[in-house]
């Protein structure tokens, strides 16, 4: 029995009533699986629209043999439910910056990394803070994922400064975010965050209405314009928050912003319609605009990117066969299919070499190596987004992730931040 992997065992659907005493063979393997019951499991996932995608759901159900129910929420709703309603989800698809809020609630159980078969394939950005051995990623500003990747023990809610056997979440996607723009409507190259407040684009810009992230985009703009200088854009003082808010309100009253967006779809629609020509964006939103046959650039800006990382956490309410199924899902996500799928939208896989096995060599060269496209690039849904010869905005993986200026963050002054951001939005 030790030669039969749990995934193959689940997929194989052995005769009804057959069991495998996985726990007795290996104490780290979790509870006994009753194979004729696994098909009755339904895992409830919640997260933002970036990865709550029907194609991923369908492939997971096909490969794993149990049901997946996905719920797409805004970032704020996702975090709120994770903290206040742990019985409403089994797997939390969230960003690492949210963990200083979520972990103290006790609503996520620590993940035993010894049960994660491909854990050693995870990029060191999440584990040691390195881009590759010997080359550190900038983790000085914001909540870099490695700072909140591990807890001190199975029942701990205290982050560990060094890797342990207990993870908060298993990372599966990450990226370096920047501004997106319509080159056909802007008519020139955008090279600085400062352009978001340029009067040339008055009434045609947008910033994302997620306080923790929007405030950092605003800080990038203000620093680029020379209006402010921050010691840590991911940990602002009250005085800094006051000043940022005042400048944002001035810009709003001057008519700089066309609108604000909370969700992926809103940002796509603003840019596609031409109502907005320059705005905060996420990589798959740029891809979605291109898939509509419109030109859209994800600008490599001279001040650098705002980095983020996303992962999957397990509800404290999971146990028994449901917990075992959840570990199966975590392992499946790291195997590579999901990574290849998301890479075609412009995200990076947390286990890139696994994702590479599910990508054409030409796709890997374009998305990760920064090489000119040897063939037309097709998104995960079959639509052409780049023509042969195109080069990825910002270049290679090392170029982009090596130029992260700050990371999405939870700030000690979070309550005050939300208060000030709301003041800006309603002004």
C-alpha angles and dihedrals in degrees: 000000000000089000093060114087116223092238093054089045091054093044094047094062097212118205116307112272095023114133139192119211094214093162093057092051094047122008090210094059096079131225128352115277118227098203099203088057099051091081088060094058118107116189117204114216125187128186144115122306091260093086105009090098127152092226091059091046092051094048092048092051090048094050100037104036099228134090128269124199115193128198120193116208140165115266092254094049091047093054093043094054091045089057102037108027110039092160090062095071142033099196125032114209101196145140121267091236088067094060098087084063100038104039096058088056088067090225096124121065118220114260118234102228090200086074092054105090098195098038091121089060092063112112113256089238085087100039109034103008094247128134086209130335108307096011115091124204115229103266098158097099124053132351103319108197094242089063092064102025097102139037124208096249148346095282097030128116092188119103117238119227091213132039117282134174090265122077128191092213137352108243118228107160140024141158149175110254128208142147123307124209143177106242091194090059100035094046095204142057118280111216107159139053086229090077092075088075095039109129087220087077098040112155091011104080134086138191125200116261098224105114099213093049102030091056090055092050088050090050091052089053095047093047090049090051092049092241095121141006120213130201089202121002087197094057110040126177122235089255091054091047090051092052095045090050093050092052092047091051090049090053092047094050089048087058097247095140126065093191145321127248134209102177139050092244093053092054091049093050094047092052096040093051092050091236086120124035100176127029150133106287145176121229098248089050089058088048091050091053090051090049087062089061095258128126115247129165127205095212121228097215123201093233092059138241137299106237130210140173132207130204147164123256130188124237115241087234094067117106141142119012092350091058090047090051090049090056088050089055093050090051091047092052091055095046092086112256094095091044091053091047094051093042089064087062092052100263122126122237116235086223099041098172090055091049089050090067088063096048133077113250088245091054092050091049092051101042101035108020098041093231124149111272109264089197136017110288115236124197122230090269096055100260123131112245104164133029126227110282096031120130124216114259106259095015128241132009091256092048094051102038090039089061100056110139097185142351131236105271151197107219127209085233091054096132092050090045092056090047092052094043090052088051088057096046095050096040 
